[in-house]
Amino acid sequence: MKLLGVVVVLFCALQINAQDSTSRKGNLYLLWGYNRSAYLPSDIQFHGENYDFTLYDVRAKDFPSQFDPKVYFGLFSFTIPQYNYRVGYFINDRISLSLGLDHMKYVLRGGQSVYLDGNFENTGTKYEGHYDDVYVPLTPDLVTLNHTDGFNYTSIELDYHKEVWRSKNEKHSCDLFGGMGFGLMIPRSDVRVLGERAANEFHIAGEAISAQSGFKMKFFNHIAINTTIKAGVSRLHDILTTESRASASQNIGWIQGFWQIGYIGHIGK
């Protein structure tokens, strides 16, 4: 949120002039919105002093906040739901470069069973021993792993824009856009392994690549409403799991859909 505050201050401090209706070069935009996401099954490897094991094809879902105006429009609560913000700049009439954060949430599905492979030594639990693809229920006394604060993807994106409609008075238009992004995964994960508490810290756990496509409606040359579909793969090779500084790793394929609303201005003459 500190980054968002700095961006807003810088944005307001810029000299924003009337936008040229036929050119995007020099346009600056700021967008905010909310998402829903879905995840492919993934394998999770856990590494600790007394254990080294893998859970296969673990299923997960997102964790959206139920709509409540007091939450979504509250001054101190609007960042609780799954949100997206982005600041971008058109380097020419067709291409924009942007920086933003996708705050998704990742929660293991309850009631599932998974295959377990690995070793437990001197853990003092019922899981002591060697496992070779044993089908077990995924219960809290074995593992809980949720990226709920959240599954955070900070990325740089490059997009190509194509105008497909413009009103006769030149004040309203619609763009199709698509592009690629890459960045860092910085989750704050709620994890327990064999009952041991989570470290529960923001941490650079890995990196991701993504591709996105959508359309942007522009009204009165300054107000933007975006709808976007984005898919990516996140490689989390250093997830903090417990207070004893154990770790986990997983590769997650995901897709999200989101909408955003924002402001478009112009820098320079």
C-alpha positions as CSV (number, residue, x, y, z in Angstrom):
1,M,0.0,0.0,0.0
2,K,2.9,2.4,0.6
3,L,3.9,1.9,-3.1
4,L,0.3,2.7,-4.1
5,G,0.3,5.9,-2.0
6,V,3.6,7.0,-3.6
7,V,2.2,6.4,-7.1
8,V,-0.9,8.3,-6.4
9,V,1.0,11.3,-5.1
10,L,3.4,11.3,-8.1
11,F,0.4,11.0,-10.4
12,C,-1.4,14.0,-8.9
13,A,1.8,16.0,-9.0
14,L,2.2,15.6,-12.7
15,Q,1.0,18.3,-15.1
16,I,-2.0,16.5,-16.7
17,N,-3.1,18.2,-19.9
18,A,-6.0,17.6,-22.2
19,Q,-5.5,14.4,-24.1
20,D,-5.1,14.3,-27.9
21,S,-7.9,12.1,-29.2
22,T,-5.9,10.8,-32.1
23,S,-2.7,9.9,-30.2
24,R,-1.8,7.8,-27.2
25,K,1.9,8.6,-27.0
26,G,2.7,10.3,-23.7
27,N,-0.5,9.1,-22.0
28,L,-0.3,8.1,-18.4
29,Y,-2.9,5.9,-16.7
30,L,-3.7,4.7,-13.2
31,L,-6.1,1.7,-12.7
32,W,-7.7,-0.1,-9.7
33,G,-10.0,-3.1,-9.7
34,Y,-10.8,-6.5,-8.3
35,N,-10.3,-10.1,-9.5
36,R,-11.4,-13.7,-9.4
37,S,-8.8,-16.4,-10.0
38,A,-8.5,-20.2,-10.5
39,Y,-5.5,-22.5,-10.2
40,L,-4.3,-25.7,-11.7
41,P,-3.4,-28.6,-9.4
42,S,0.3,-28.4,-8.3
43,D,2.9,-30.5,-6.5
44,I,4.2,-29.1,-3.2
45,Q,7.6,-30.0,-1.8
46,F,8.3,-29.4,1.9
47,H,11.8,-29.3,3.3
48,G,12.6,-29.3,7.1
49,E,15.1,-30.5,9.6
50,N,13.2,-33.7,10.3
51,Y,11.2,-34.2,7.0
52,D,11.4,-34.0,3.3
53,F,8.2,-34.9,1.5
54,T,6.1,-34.0,-1.5
55,L,2.3,-33.8,-2.0
56,Y,1.1,-34.4,-5.5
57,D,-1.7,-32.7,-7.5
58,V,-2.9,-30.5,-4.6
59,R,-6.1,-28.6,-5.6
60,A,-6.7,-25.0,-4.5
61,K,-9.2,-22.1,-5.0
62,D,-9.3,-18.4,-4.5
63,F,-10.9,-16.7,-1.5
64,P,-13.0,-13.7,-2.6
65,S,-14.5,-11.3,-0.1
66,Q,-18.3,-11.2,-0.2
67,F,-19.5,-7.9,-1.6
68,D,-20.0,-5.4,1.1
69,P,-19.9,-1.6,0.3
70,K,-18.3,-1.0,3.7
71,V,-15.4,-3.3,2.7
72,Y,-15.0,-2.5,-1.0
73,F,-15.4,1.3,-0.6
74,G,-14.0,1.7,2.9
75,L,-11.0,4.0,3.3
76,F,-9.1,1.3,5.3
77,S,-10.7,-1.9,4.0
78,F,-10.7,-1.6,0.2
79,T,-7.5,-3.6,0.0
80,I,-9.0,-6.7,1.8
81,P,-10.6,-8.2,-1.3
82,Q,-8.6,-9.6,-4.2
83,Y,-7.4,-6.5,-6.0
84,N,-5.3,-5.3,-9.0
85,Y,-3.7,-1.9,-9.5
86,R,-1.5,-0.7,-12.4
87,V,0.3,2.4,-13.5
88,G,1.2,2.6,-17.2
89,Y,2.7,4.9,-19.8
90,F,2.4,4.9,-23.6
91,I,5.8,4.9,-25.1
92,N,4.2,5.4,-28.6
93,D,0.7,5.3,-30.0
94,R,0.3,1.5,-29.8
95,I,2.6,0.3,-27.0
96,S,2.3,0.8,-23.2
97,L,4.7,-0.1,-20.4
98,S,3.2,-0.6,-17.0
99,L,4.0,-1.6,-13.4
100,G,1.4,-3.1,-11.0
101,L,0.4,-5.7,-8.4
102,D,-2.1,-8.5,-8.7
103,H,-3.3,-9.4,-5.2
104,M,-4.8,-12.9,-5.6
105,K,-5.6,-15.4,-2.9
106,Y,-4.7,-19.1,-2.9
107,V,-6.4,-21.6,-0.5
108,L,-6.2,-25.4,-0.4
109,R,-9.5,-27.1,-1.0
110,G,-10.8,-28.9,2.0
111,G,-11.7,-32.6,2.1
112,Q,-9.2,-33.7,-0.5
113,S,-6.8,-36.6,-0.5
114,V,-3.4,-36.6,-2.2
115,Y,-0.4,-38.8,-2.9
116,L,2.4,-38.4,-0.4
117,D,6.0,-39.3,-1.1
118,G,8.9,-38.7,1.3
119,N,10.4,-39.2,4.8
120,F,9.6,-38.2,8.4
121,E,12.3,-38.8,11.1
122,N,12.0,-37.9,14.8
123,T,9.0,-35.7,14.3
124,G,7.0,-37.2,17.2
125,T,3.9,-37.5,15.0
126,K,1.8,-40.3,13.5
127,Y,3.4,-39.6,10.1
128,E,6.8,-41.0,11.2
129,G,8.4,-43.2,8.5
130,H,8.9,-43.5,4.8
131,Y,6.1,-43.0,2.2
132,D,6.1,-44.1,-1.4
133,D,3.1,-42.6,-3.2
134,V,0.7,-43.3,-0.4
135,Y,-2.8,-41.8,-0.7
136,V,-3.6,-39.8,2.4
137,P,-6.2,-37.3,3.5
138,L,-4.9,-33.7,3.5
139,T,-5.7,-32.7,7.1
140,P,-4.4,-29.8,9.2
141,D,-2.2,-32.1,11.4
142,L,-0.2,-32.8,8.2
143,V,-0.2,-29.6,6.3
144,T,-2.1,-26.3,5.7
145,L,-0.8,-23.9,3.1
146,N,-2.7,-20.8,2.1
147,H,-1.4,-17.7,0.3
148,T,-4.2,-15.5,1.6
149,D,-2.4,-12.2,2.3
150,G,-1.9,-13.0,-0.5
151,F,-0.7,-14.7,-3.7
152,N,1.0,-11.4,-4.7
153,Y,2.4,-10.9,-8.2
154,T,4.3,-7.7,-8.8
155,S,5.0,-7.3,-12.5
156,I,6.1,-5.2,-15.5
157,E,3.9,-5.6,-18.5
158,L,4.2,-4.6,-22.2
159,D,0.9,-4.2,-24.1
160,Y,-0.1,-3.6,-27.7
161,H,-3.3,-1.5,-28.2
162,K,-5.6,-1.4,-31.2
163,E,-8.5,1.1,-31.3
164,V,-11.7,-0.7,-32.6
165,W,-14.3,2.1,-32.1
166,R,-14.5,5.8,-31.5
167,S,-17.5,8.0,-31.1
168,K,-18.4,10.8,-33.6
169,N,-17.6,13.5,-31.0
170,E,-14.1,11.9,-30.4
171,K,-14.7,11.7,-26.7
172,H,-15.4,8.0,-26.3
173,S,-13.5,5.0,-27.6
174,C,-12.8,1.3,-27.2
175,D,-9.4,-0.4,-27.4
176,L,-8.4,-4.1,-27.7
177,F,-5.1,-4.9,-26.1
178,G,-2.8,-7.8,-25.3
179,G,0.7,-8.4,-24.0
180,M,3.1,-10.2,-21.8
181,G,4.4,-9.6,-18.3
182,F,7.0,-10.9,-15.8
183,G,7.8,-10.2,-12.2
184,L,8.2,-11.4,-8.6
185,M,6.0,-13.4,-6.4
186,I,5.8,-11.9,-2.9
187,P,3.3,-14.0,-0.8
188,R,2.5,-13.8,2.8
189,S,1.7,-17.4,3.5
190,D,-0.4,-19.0,6.3
191,V,1.3,-22.4,6.7
192,R,1.5,-25.2,9.3
193,V,3.5,-28.3,8.8
194,L,3.0,-31.1,11.4
195,G,1.3,-28.6,13.6
196,E,4.2,-26.1,13.7
197,R,3.2,-22.5,13.3
198,A,3.8,-20.5,10.2
199,A,6.5,-17.8,9.7
200,N,3.8,-15.6,8.2
201,E,6.0,-13.0,6.6
202,F,6.0,-11.2,3.3
203,H,8.8,-12.8,1.3
204,I,10.2,-12.9,-2.2
205,A,9.3,-16.6,-2.9
206,G,9.9,-16.8,-6.6
207,E,9.0,-15.3,-10.0
208,A,6.3,-15.6,-12.6
209,I,5.5,-14.9,-16.3
210,S,2.1,-14.1,-17.7
211,A,0.1,-13.1,-20.7
212,Q,-3.0,-10.9,-20.8
213,S,-5.7,-9.7,-23.1
214,G,-8.8,-7.5,-22.8
215,F,-10.5,-4.3,-23.8
216,K,-10.5,-0.8,-22.5
217,M,-13.5,1.5,-22.7
218,K,-12.6,5.2,-22.5
219,F,-15.1,7.9,-21.7
220,F,-14.7,11.7,-22.1
221,N,-11.0,10.9,-23.1
222,H,-10.0,10.5,-19.4
223,I,-12.1,7.8,-17.6
224,A,-11.1,4.2,-18.4
225,I,-12.9,0.9,-17.6
226,N,-10.8,-2.2,-18.3
227,T,-11.8,-5.9,-18.4
228,T,-8.9,-8.3,-18.6
229,I,-8.1,-12.0,-18.7
230,K,-4.6,-12.9,-17.5
231,A,-2.9,-16.4,-17.3
232,G,0.4,-17.2,-15.9
233,V,2.8,-19.6,-14.3
234,S,4.4,-18.8,-10.9
235,R,7.6,-20.6,-9.8
236,L,7.7,-20.4,-6.0
237,H,11.0,-22.0,-5.0
238,D,11.4,-20.5,-1.5
239,I,8.1,-20.4,0.4
240,L,8.6,-19.7,4.1
241,T,6.6,-22.3,6.0
242,T,7.4,-22.5,9.8
243,E,9.1,-20.5,12.5
244,S,12.1,-22.9,12.4
245,R,12.7,-21.5,8.9
246,A,11.7,-24.6,7.0
247,S,10.6,-24.0,3.4
248,A,8.4,-25.3,0.6
249,S,8.3,-25.0,-3.2
250,Q,5.7,-25.3,-5.9
251,N,4.9,-24.3,-9.5
252,I,1.4,-22.9,-9.9
253,G,-0.5,-22.4,-13.1
254,W,-3.3,-19.8,-12.8
255,I,-5.8,-17.7,-14.6
256,Q,-7.6,-14.6,-13.4
257,G,-10.3,-12.3,-14.7
258,F,-10.6,-8.8,-13.4
259,W,-12.1,-5.4,-14.1
260,Q,-10.5,-2.0,-13.3
261,I,-11.5,1.6,-13.4
262,G,-9.1,4.5,-13.6
263,Y,-7.9,7.8,-15.0
264,I,-6.0,8.7,-18.2
265,G,-3.9,11.9,-18.5
266,H,-1.2,13.2,-20.7
267,I,2.3,14.3,-19.9
268,G,3.9,17.2,-21.9
269,K,2.5,19.4,-24.6
